[in-house]
């Protein structure tokens, strides 16, 4: 079994979900008392949030690179960033380490394409919805047509994530607001919705959407389980 390096704490609520999903996945595949072999570097999210909103992305990148290097030195065989937004610096992190980085967008897009879908709505933090680091990867590498909500809806989504979900608050009014936003995306032609923030799974379930939901947290965790259990030639000797 390969050792998974998790860069977490953004927020710890979603990181806890990652830890649970990965361990459940290993137990389901191997049975018995098996669990994941993993390391986690967990940030103080208040520091990361301050860097994001101060537009200090270079400083945030330095923090992410150092976290990945710590995990590599600790024995991780590959790393994963347990948040969508901080994949903004995924290429920089990958360039700074000698082990693979499992990008959250790739298994998500692969699942969508395998299901025969192409036009998707994207929900997430404002950075994820508005900047190109995430949408661009989905479009350029996976040929997906990505729709984002309008400005008012993007503001609502971002506000709910930062003021409620990362604080562990799950409110019925916010669930209704997200349902309305999803329905508007569906009317614009979205065949599916990407939950492109790892906290949204705390608020929205499949019954809340008229089209399929692709929860990036669950998909990313499942891909990590697969990668950790893949055999290498040296394993087979």
PyMOL commands that set and color helices and strands:
alter all, ss='L'
color gray80, all
select helices_A, chain A and resi 12-30+45-53+57-74+85-96+104-114+126-130+132-142+151-163+165-167+172-187+200-202+206-208+216-229+233-236
alter helices_A, ss='H'
color red, helices_A
select strands_A, chain A and resi 4-8+38-42+78-81+100-101+119-123+145-148+192-195+212-215
alter strands_A, ss='S'
color yellow, strands_A
deselect
rebuild
show_as cartoon
